[in-house]
Amino acid sequence: MANWNDPQSNRTGFGASTGLNGGSLGQAAAYDMGLRRYMLSIYNYMASGVLLSGIVALFTANSGLAYQIFSSPLRWVIALAPLGIVMAMSFGMQRMQKSTLQMLFWAFSVLMGLSLSAIFLVYTGPSIATTFFATAASFAGLSLVGYTTKRSLSGMGTFMSMGLIGLIVAMLINMFFPMPGMALAISVLGVVIFAGLTAWDTQSLKQTYAHVAGTEMADRVVIMGALQLYLDFINMFQFLLSFLGDRR
């Protein structure tokens, strides 16, 4: 859902000469090298954020803090604060310094770790680990598809974004008016939607490089891209866990 960078949706893929106006092979090689560094930076930030969240979640659960947090009003702060940070980063990206975005990203990762500690109170450790590695493998495959395909995924991305709105509405309805089988349907739909968004966001971020290469905006896009892929990964993991995880 990396629509904050507004890539050209009519582009079908990236070749070595993209943004080079038919330049030399040396220019093409330099462009490809820059693109690889750019995407690697995004994945490094994203993986580091997930790792930090996992460490915080495990520590919070094992120390008993999770019981205290989720039995007090503090749970609402933990639940809503990450959303506030995402909105602040999204709307303030153009004005914020790289250091500010970095600080907010790491704060977001820590808060998400506190929030995710709740899963250790509900599901067994082995099922959490199994689901995590299944999610990681799926994410890697889907992101690879988004990176390598020459076909534009903008149509699928738009469809998945609309599906995400429907998913949120369904979750709210099921929260107040629970229906048999609805939770399972929401979980399956959630996995499908975030799987599609993973591929689309990867392609979108790749396309964005042509517009930000060599500019100050590139560093900000790297952090925002990592945030978006983090959200895709964590949401896919949570929806998978909801029907694959073994409850305590």
N, C-alpha and C positions, 0 to 999 in steps of 0.2 A: 504494500500500500504506500509505496514511496511517492505519492503524488505531490508532495511539497516541492519536489524538484522539477516538476512539469516537463518530463522528457518528451521528445517528439514521438507521439504514439504511432505515426505512420511509417516508422522505420522498421525494417524487417530483420535487422541483425547488424552485427558489427564485423567488418572486415579490416584488414590491416591498413587500408587506406582511408578509413573513416576519419573525417575531420582534417585530412591531410591534403585534400584537393589534388590527388594523384601525385603526391610527392615521391621522393626517392625511396629506395628500399631501406636506406639508413634511417630516414624519417619514420618509415613504417615500423622498423624494429624498435626505435626509440619510443614510439607511441604504444606499441604492444607491451614494452617493458614498464612504461608508466602505468598502463592499465592494470598490469599484474600487481604492481606495488600498491596501487589504489585499492583493488579488490582484497588483497591480502591484509591490508590495514583494517578494512572493514571487518573481515572475518576474525582478525586478532582481537579487535575491540569486543566484538560480539562474544567470542569464546571466553575471553577474560571476564566479561560481565556475567555470563552463565556460571563460570567457575566460582566467582565471588559469591553469587547468589546461593550456589549449592553449599559452599563452606559455611556461610551465615545460617542457612536453613538447618544444616546438620548440627551445628554448634547450638543453635537456639533450641532445637528439639531435644538434644541429648542433655543439655544443662537444666531442662525443666522450665526454661523461660517461656516456651511455647504455651504451656498450660496457663501460665499467669497472663500472658498477652491475650489469649483468646477467651479468657473468662472475665475479661474486664472491658470497659469502653475503649481502651487503647486499640482494640482490634479494628475499630472503624477508622482510626487514624492510619494504621498500617495498611488497611485496604484501600483507602482513598488517596493517600499521599502519592503513590506512584503515578496515578492518573493525573494528578496536579502537575507533577514534574514533566510528564509526557506533553501535556498541553503547553506548559511554559517553554519547553524546548522547541516544540513545533511552531508556535506563534512568535517566539523570540529569536529564532535561528538567525535571521538576517542582522539582528542588532548585537547579539551576544558574541563575546570573544571565544576563541577556541578553548581557553582554559576554563571558562564558565560552563561551556557545554560539557567538557570533560568532568568537571566536578559534579554537575547534575546527573550525568550518566552513571558515575560510580555511586552517587547517593541513591539513585533509582535502583541499581543492582542490589545494594544493601537492603533497601526497603522491600524489594521483591523477595529477597532471601528470608526476611522476617515473615513475610506473608506466606511463602511456600513452606515454612516450617510446619504449618498446619497439616500438610499431607502426611507427615510422619506420625501424627496422632490418629490418622484414619486408615492408612494403608501400611502393609508390612514392608520392611526394608528391602527384601529380595525383589518384590514386585515393583517397587519404585525404581530400583537399579535396572531391572530388565526393561521396563518401559522407557527409561531414560536412554539406554543404549539403542533401543529400537527407534526412538525418536531421532537420535543423533544420526543413525544410518539413513533413515528416511529423509531427513533434512539435507544431508550431504548429497544424496542422489537427486533430490528435487532441485537443489541449488545448482548442481552441475548441469541439469537439463536447462534451467533458466539461463545459465552462462553460455552454453554451447549452441543452443538451438538458433537457427537462422530465421525461424518463424516468429512473427510478432505475437506476443502473448497479451497485448493490450485488451483485446476483446474478452479473453478469459479473466483478466484482472478486473475489468469492470463488472463482469458477472459475479465474480467472487466477492467484490466489495458490496454489491447489492445483497448478496447472500449473507454477508456478515451483518448487515442491518437487520435482515429477517431473523438471523440467529439470535441477536440481542433481544429482539422483541419476543421471540419464543421463550427465551430464558426468563424474561420478566414475567410473562404469562404463567409459565410453569412454577415460578417462585410463589405466586399468589394463588394459583389454581392448579395444583399438581394433578397430572393425568397419568394413568398407567402407560408405561412404555415411552413417555415423552422424554424422560431424561436420557434414555439410550439413544433415541433418535437425534437429540440435540448433540450428544457426544460424537456420534458418527458424522453428522453434518459439520460439526466443528472441525474434526480432523480433515475432512475433505476440503473445506474452505481454506484452512490455513496451509494445507499442502499446496493448493493452487496459488495462494498468495506468496508462498516461499519462492516458487519458480518465477512468478511475475515480478516480485520485488527485486530478485537477483538480476533479471534482465533489465529492469528499469534503472537500477543502480549502475549497471554496466554502461547503458546508453548515456547516462548522465555525465560520465567521465569526459565525453567529448565537449561538453559545455563548461566544465569547471577545471579542466586540466591546466595547470600552471597558474591558477588563481588562488586568492586567499579563501575563496568559498570551498575549495576542494577539501580542506581539513574539516570544515564544518559538516560537509556532506558525508564524509567518512564516519563521523560520530553519529549523525542522524541515521545513516544507513545501518550502522551496527545496532542502533536502538530498534529499528524496524525489523531486522532479521531476528533480534533477540525476542521481540514480541511474537513473531511467527513461530519460533522454536518453542517458547514457553507455553503458548496457547495450545499448540499441537500436542505437546507433552501432557498437559493437564487434561485435555479431552481424551487422549489415549488412555491415560491412567484411570479415568473415571469408569471405563468399562473393561480394562485389562487388569487393573490392580486388584490384589487380594486384600480385602478389608480385615482389620484386626478383630 
